[in-house]
Amino acid sequence: MKVRIPSPLLAYTKQTVVDASGTTIAELLNDLDRQYPGIRFRVIDEQDRMRPHMRFFVNNAQVFDITHSLSAQDSVVLVQALSGG
């Protein structure tokens, strides 16, 4: 499936859209990390939770759990939230 990558993670992928596979968000992230070592740790913490600044969208709907099921036809977008002060 196609995965859209946010600008801050382009140092890993060198492209804004990449192919990855998995039946859950967790499996998808493992496949991304296999292809682009280190990218998973930037979006998932040591307790396997989504980092607070990352947002995951599947078919334009935000998901909050890495066990969320995926199908090959899904589109996945990773978004890095911006903050300031």
Buried (B, 14 or more C-beta within 10 A) or exposed (E): BEBEBBEEBEEBBEEEEBEBEBEBBBBBBBBBBEEBEEBBEBBBEEEEEBEEBBBBBBEEEEBEEBEBEBEEEBBBBBBBEEEEE
